[in-house]
Amino acid sequence: MTEQTKTDSRPVILTGDRPTGPLHLGHYVGSLKSRVALQETHKQYVLLADTQAMTDNAHDPDKVRRNVLEVALDYLAVGIDPAKTTITVQSYLPALAELTLMYLNFVTVSRLERNPTIKEEIQARGFGRDIPAGFLCYPASQAADITGFKAVLVPVGEDQAPLIEQTNEIVRRINHQVGREVLPEAAALIPKHGRLPGVDGKAKMSKSMGNAIPLGASPDQIREAVHRMYTDPNHLKVSDRARWKATSYSRTSTRSIRTWRKCRR
């Protein structure tokens, strides 16, 4: 341990991703871009949440295992520096699983089911009532991750903000139980563009919904995705005059992919 690490009093940030596939432009706009900047001013940890990814991928563990390295390479490609940011794998930290089990005693099933983020993800995956228990308990797992590192700031997209709110509920219950503040509350850091819409225009950009543009997309993949983009709500018929114009979305897409390719060479 270096002297700098011993005396590092910078605010702690925890962020991360489920390694279920390559990262895409939604990740870059929602979180990756801010992580690159924040590593200069904060003590930042990035967690590859492979254990949590197994909650809805238990039928294909090889996919999770394979994407741990791929996502880590994407981190390096966008500018996350291992000399400034600690990148770690969730399954290598068994204490986080122990914390999750303990935290489940401080939250009810009904509260987990009411979490807007979980409700949206359950609907998107078509689980109905056949919800993997581990997936439903994701808010407790994330609370364990955040408090395990004593993070006070968590960069997330706006759709993830309810998870941070529930983390703070658990923190307050534990602090009340103990009778003193043993765990800090965390704040959600939501970027200006908190949610990037998918190329279908119907929801956020998502790997599982097939409406994302990967950071490593080929020219043909980008072309195919752009052709599917929903750009003008008033263009309902072929005869209607199109009113599409270049947006910050398209400029961000082009810059991000060019940067990714340059760094992955």
C-alpha positions in Angstrom: 0.0 0.0 0.0 1.4 3.3 -1.1 1.6 6.4 1.1 -0.9 8.1 -1.2 -3.4 5.3 -0.6 -3.0 5.5 3.2 -3.7 9.3 3.2 -6.3 9.4 0.4 -9.2 11.4 1.9 -11.0 12.0 -1.4 -14.8 11.2 -1.6 -15.4 7.5 -2.6 -17.2 6.6 -5.7 -18.6 3.2 -6.6 -19.9 2.4 -10.1 -19.9 -0.7 -12.3 -21.7 -2.9 -14.8 -23.2 -6.3 -15.2 -21.0 -8.2 -17.6 -23.7 -9.6 -19.8 -22.6 -8.2 -23.1 -20.5 -5.5 -24.7 -20.9 -1.9 -23.5 -22.8 0.5 -25.7 -23.5 4.2 -26.3 -26.1 4.3 -23.5 -23.4 3.2 -21.0 -21.0 5.9 -22.4 -23.5 8.7 -22.1 -25.1 7.5 -18.9 -22.0 6.7 -16.9 -18.7 5.9 -18.6 -18.0 9.5 -19.7 -18.4 10.8 -16.1 -16.3 8.0 -14.7 -13.3 9.1 -16.8 -13.6 12.6 -15.4 -14.3 11.7 -11.8 -11.3 9.4 -11.5 -9.2 12.6 -11.4 -11.0 14.1 -8.4 -12.4 11.1 -6.4 -11.3 7.7 -5.1 -13.1 5.6 -7.6 -14.0 1.9 -7.6 -15.5 0.1 -10.7 -17.2 -3.2 -10.0 -17.8 -5.9 -12.5 -21.0 -7.3 -11.1 -20.7 -10.9 -12.3 -22.4 -12.4 -9.3 -25.5 -10.2 -9.8 -25.4 -10.9 -13.6 -25.9 -14.6 -12.8 -29.4 -13.9 -11.3 -30.9 -13.8 -14.8 -28.2 -15.7 -16.7 -27.8 -18.9 -14.6 -28.6 -20.9 -17.7 -25.6 -19.4 -19.5 -22.7 -18.8 -17.0 -20.2 -18.8 -19.8 -21.7 -15.6 -21.2 -21.1 -13.8 -17.9 -17.6 -15.2 -17.5 -16.7 -14.3 -21.1 -17.9 -10.7 -20.8 -16.0 -9.9 -17.6 -12.8 -9.4 -19.7 -14.6 -7.8 -22.6 -16.2 -5.1 -20.4 -12.9 -4.5 -18.6 -11.3 -3.9 -22.0 -14.1 -1.4 -22.8 -13.3 0.4 -19.6 -9.7 0.8 -20.7 -10.7 1.8 -24.2 -12.9 4.8 -23.1 -10.1 6.1 -20.8 -10.6 4.5 -17.3 -7.1 4.3 -15.9 -6.2 1.4 -13.6 -3.6 3.7 -12.0 -6.4 6.0 -10.9 -9.4 3.7 -10.7 -9.6 0.4 -8.9 -11.4 -2.2 -11.2 -12.6 -5.3 -9.3 -14.7 -8.4 -9.8 -17.7 -8.9 -7.5 -17.4 -12.7 -7.2 -13.9 -12.2 -5.8 -15.3 -10.3 -2.8 -17.4 -12.8 -0.8 -18.0 -10.2 1.9 -20.4 -8.5 -0.4 -22.5 -11.6 -0.6 -22.5 -11.8 3.2 -23.7 -8.2 3.4 -26.4 -8.8 0.9 -27.8 -11.7 3.0 -27.8 -9.5 6.1 -29.4 -6.5 4.4 -32.3 -8.7 3.2 -33.5 -8.7 6.8 -33.9 -4.9 6.6 -36.1 -4.8 3.5 -39.5 -6.4 2.7 -40.5 -8.3 -0.5 -43.2 -5.8 -1.2 -40.7 -2.9 -1.0 -38.4 -4.8 -3.5 -41.3 -5.3 -5.8 -42.3 -1.6 -5.7 -38.9 -0.4 -6.7 -39.5 1.3 -10.1 -36.2 0.1 -11.6 -36.9 -3.5 -10.7 -40.5 -3.3 -12.0 -39.3 -1.9 -15.3 -36.6 -4.6 -15.7 -39.0 -7.4 -14.8 -41.4 -6.2 -17.4 -38.7 -5.7 -20.0 -37.5 -9.3 -19.5 -41.0 -10.8 -19.5 -40.6 -12.5 -16.2 -44.2 -12.1 -15.1 -44.4 -13.8 -11.7 -41.6 -16.2 -12.6 -39.0 -13.7 -11.2 -35.6 -15.2 -10.1 -35.3 -14.4 -6.4 -31.8 -13.2 -6.8 -32.9 -10.7 -9.5 -35.7 -9.4 -7.2 -33.2 -8.9 -4.4 -30.9 -6.8 -6.6 -31.5 -3.6 -4.6 -30.1 -5.3 -1.5 -27.1 -6.5 -3.5 -26.4 -3.1 -4.8 -26.8 -1.6 -1.3 -24.1 -4.1 -0.1 -21.8 -3.1 -2.9 -22.2 0.6 -2.2 -21.8 0.4 1.6 -19.1 -2.2 1.3 -16.9 0.4 -0.2 -18.4 3.2 1.9 -19.2 5.1 -1.3 -20.9 8.5 -1.0 -21.4 9.1 -4.7 -22.7 6.7 -7.4 -22.8 7.7 -11.1 -25.9 6.2 -12.6 -28.4 6.8 -15.3 -31.7 8.4 -14.2 -33.5 5.0 -14.4 -31.2 3.7 -11.7 -31.8 6.5 -9.1 -34.6 4.5 -7.3 -31.9 1.8 -6.4 -29.8 4.5 -4.7 -32.8 5.7 -2.8 -33.5 2.2 -1.6 -29.8 1.8 -0.6 -30.2 4.8 1.6 -33.4 3.4 3.2 -31.4 0.3 4.2 -28.5 2.4 5.5 -30.9 4.5 7.7 -32.5 1.3 9.1 -29.1 -0.2 10.0 -27.9 3.1 11.5 -31.1 3.3 13.6 -30.7 -0.3 14.7 -27.1 0.3 15.8 -27.9 3.6 17.4 -25.2 5.6 15.5 -24.1 6.4 12.0 -22.0 3.5 11.0 -22.7 3.7 7.2 -22.8 6.8 5.0 -25.7 7.6 2.7 -24.9 7.8 -1.0 -26.0 10.3 -3.6 -26.8 9.5 -7.2 -24.8 11.4 -9.8 -27.0 11.6 -12.8 -25.5 13.1 -16.0 -27.2 15.7 -18.2 -28.3 13.0 -20.6 -29.4 10.5 -17.9 -31.1 8.1 -20.3 -30.2 7.5 -24.0 -33.2 6.2 -26.0 -32.7 3.0 -28.0 -32.6 3.1 -31.7 -36.2 1.9 -31.8 -37.3 5.1 -29.9 -39.4 3.0 -27.5 -37.2 2.7 -24.4 -33.8 3.2 -23.1 -30.8 1.8 -25.0 -30.4 -1.8 -23.7 -28.3 -4.9 -24.5 -31.2 -7.2 -23.6 -33.7 -5.3 -25.8 -31.5 -5.3 -28.9 -31.9 -1.6 -29.4 -28.3 -0.5 -28.6 -25.2 0.5 -30.6 -22.1 -1.3 -29.1 -19.0 0.9 -28.5 -17.2 -1.5 -30.8 -19.8 -1.5 -33.6 -18.6 -2.0 -37.1 -19.5 0.5 -39.9 -22.2 -2.0 -41.2 -23.6 -2.4 -37.7 -23.8 1.4 -37.2 -25.4 1.9 -40.6 -28.0 -0.8 -39.9 -28.8 0.7 -36.5 -29.1 4.3 -37.8 -31.5 3.1 -40.5 -33.8 1.7 -37.8 -33.8 4.9 -35.7 -37.1 6.6 -34.9 -36.3 10.3 -35.7 -39.5 12.1 -36.5 -42.8 11.5 -34.6 -44.7 13.5 -37.3 -43.4 11.4 -40.2 -46.2 8.9 -40.1 -46.6 8.2 -43.8 -44.1 7.9 -46.7 -45.7 11.0 -48.2 -45.1 13.1 -45.1 -42.2 15.5 -45.3 -39.3 14.4 -43.0 -38.0 17.0 -40.5 -35.0 15.2 -39.2 -31.9 17.1 -38.2 -28.5 16.3 -36.6 -28.7 16.1 -32.9 -26.2 15.8 -30.0 -27.3 12.1 -29.9 -25.8 11.5 -33.4 -22.7 13.6 -32.7 -22.1 11.7 -29.4 -22.5 8.4 -31.1 -19.9 9.1 -33.8 -17.3 10.6 -31.4 -17.8 7.7 -28.9 -17.3 4.9 -31.4 -14.3 6.6 -33.0 -12.6 7.0 -29.6 -13.4 3.4 -28.7 -11.9 2.1 -32.0 -8.7 4.1 -31.6 -8.1 2.9 -28.0 -8.9 -0.8 -28.8 -6.3 -1.0 -31.6 
